[in-house]
Amino acid sequence: MPELPEAETIARGLDAAIAGRRIERIKIHRDEVVEPMSPAVFRRRLRGRYVERVGRRAKWITALLDDGGRWVTQLRMTGRFTWGSPSPLRAEPHLSASFVINNGDASGVLRFYDTRRFGRMWVLNESQWAEIDARLGVEPLSEELTPGSLAELLAGSSAPIRNWLLDQRRVAGIGNIYAVEACYRARIDPRRPAGSLERNDVRRLHNAIRRVLGRAVDRRGTTFSDYRDVLGAGGEFQNVLKAYGREDEQCARCGGTIERIVLAGRSAFFCAGCQV
Ligand SMILES: [Zn+2]
């Protein structure tokens, strides 16, 4: 499932491909991709618009349009964009939407594929986007997230810290892979109540979140199966994961054994030897 580093990589690729270009044609192959909007309204709001820039907020891809609107996409489990040369806009397996975009002299085609069909995209006005934005927590790589602001957010929570990190209303963009890795690097047991972290724990966690996410952005995300950037390349962070998916392997730090447990229905991986 794409998290912050994957969404960031996709957004950068889209920005390079379509910023400054005009959206000429739109085909919705599966209506649910724009729900609860109707395909007709979606197309009307997007057709003819220029894309000013493409960015990311939490795990959302947001394209700012020349009329102030936002074309926003939630990739969810398996949503994926591809950018390529034009070919007929025909139905293909898992193709949810396609866009002909004027690319200077020529046109290119942006396609959105989604095997599991949970991905959504909408065209919103400024206040509609502001409502969504306001519900999302702080950006973990921004200057707003400091050890002090993280401590304030954590205070009083009895949720296990791994689960707390997945709550998009607190800190936005972190999913299971990076929550597990951040706990490992901070030497914090993922089951510990979030509110029980002491000042030094919070400082280590803050540092770990930023390092893990920053390095994952540098390596263009983590690819286990579906995730690809807009040109079809996978990420490389899966090669340097220290805990996630490493059940029964040796801990690189203390020589203990990485264990897998289930928290809130999802796997967490940690080393009982050095995460307390
Ligand atoms: Zn260890």
Residues whose N, C-alpha, C, O or C-beta is under 5 A from the ligand:
A	BS01	ZN	C251 R253 C254 G255 G256 C271 G273 C274
